[in-house]
Amino acid sequence: MAQVSKKKYIYTIDDDCFVAKTPSGDDINALEQHIRNLLTPSTPLFFNTLYDPYAAGADFVRGYPFSLREGCPTAISHGAPPQDSARDELVPVLGSSRASAAHC
């Protein structure tokens, strides 16, 4: 039977994950950043690789379609997966690009 939560946000973290640090050594508030991501529109049809166009003081890059600037609601915000033993075992066998695809 599936479990359904009535909470607005669900936050999970693996037991082998650690808090990231800023270049100055301060802890990064990952929960705050993920909630900010969830509250910011997503742009899945035309991805801006330079920066977040919704950040304060930022704008969309030249040529970004006006019809897509509104974005759409963000449903999931997740961090980068840690290197795990299953992927580490595949890299020598399949090569790194195929192991990454197999890991997804």
C-alpha positions as CSV (number, residue, x, y, z in Angstrom):
1,M,0.0,0.0,0.0
2,A,1.4,3.4,-1.0
3,Q,2.0,6.0,1.7
4,V,0.6,9.5,1.1
5,S,1.8,12.5,3.0
6,K,-0.3,15.6,3.8
7,K,2.8,17.7,4.3
8,K,3.7,20.5,1.8
9,Y,7.4,19.3,1.6
10,I,9.0,16.0,2.1
11,Y,12.8,16.0,2.9
12,T,14.9,12.9,3.0
13,I,18.6,12.4,3.2
14,D,20.7,9.3,2.9
15,D,22.8,8.2,5.9
16,D,26.0,8.5,3.9
17,C,25.4,12.2,2.9
18,F,27.3,15.0,4.5
19,V,26.7,18.8,4.7
20,A,28.5,20.6,1.9
21,K,30.7,23.6,2.7
22,T,31.2,27.0,1.2
23,P,34.7,27.9,0.0
24,S,35.1,29.7,3.3
25,G,34.3,26.5,5.3
26,D,30.7,27.4,6.4
27,D,28.0,24.8,6.2
28,I,25.5,25.2,3.3
29,N,21.9,25.1,4.3
30,A,20.7,22.5,1.8
31,L,17.1,22.4,3.1
32,E,16.8,26.2,2.5
33,Q,18.3,25.9,-1.0
34,H,15.9,23.0,-1.9
35,I,12.9,24.9,-0.7
36,R,14.0,27.9,-2.7
37,N,14.3,25.7,-5.7
38,L,10.8,24.4,-5.2
39,L,9.4,27.9,-5.0
40,T,11.2,29.0,-8.1
41,P,9.8,28.2,-11.6
42,S,11.5,25.6,-13.7
43,T,12.5,26.1,-17.3
44,P,12.6,22.5,-18.7
45,L,12.0,23.4,-22.3
46,F,14.9,25.8,-22.7
47,F,17.7,25.4,-20.1
48,N,19.9,28.3,-19.2
49,T,23.4,26.9,-18.4
50,L,24.9,30.2,-17.3
51,Y,23.0,31.1,-14.1
52,D,19.5,31.1,-12.5
53,P,17.5,33.7,-14.4
54,Y,15.1,34.1,-11.5
55,A,17.8,35.0,-9.0
56,A,17.8,38.6,-7.7
57,G,19.4,41.0,-10.1
58,A,19.6,38.4,-12.9
59,D,17.7,38.2,-16.2
60,F,17.3,35.7,-19.0
61,V,20.1,35.4,-21.5
62,R,19.8,37.0,-25.0
63,G,17.6,34.9,-27.2
64,Y,15.7,33.2,-24.4
65,P,12.1,32.8,-25.8
66,F,9.7,35.3,-24.2
67,S,7.0,32.7,-24.3
68,L,8.9,30.4,-22.0
69,R,10.1,33.0,-19.4
70,E,7.2,32.3,-17.0
71,G,8.4,28.8,-16.5
72,C,6.4,26.1,-14.8
73,P,6.0,24.8,-11.3
74,T,9.0,22.9,-9.8
75,A,8.0,19.5,-8.4
76,I,11.3,18.0,-7.3
77,S,14.6,19.4,-6.1
78,H,17.4,16.9,-5.5
79,G,21.1,17.0,-5.0
80,A,23.8,15.2,-6.9
81,P,23.9,11.5,-6.1
82,P,27.0,10.5,-4.2
83,Q,29.5,8.1,-5.8
84,D,28.3,4.7,-4.7
85,S,29.8,1.3,-4.7
86,A,27.5,0.0,-7.5
87,R,28.6,2.7,-9.9
88,D,32.2,2.4,-8.8
89,E,32.1,-1.3,-9.7
90,L,30.7,-0.5,-13.2
91,V,33.2,2.2,-14.2
92,P,36.2,-0.2,-14.8
93,V,33.9,-2.6,-16.7
94,L,31.8,-0.3,-18.8
95,G,33.8,3.0,-18.9
96,S,32.6,6.1,-17.1
97,S,30.0,7.4,-19.7
98,R,28.2,4.0,-19.8
99,A,28.4,3.6,-16.0
100,S,26.8,7.0,-15.5
101,A,23.9,6.1,-17.9
102,A,23.4,2.8,-16.1
103,H,23.3,4.5,-12.8
104,C,20.5,6.9,-13.8
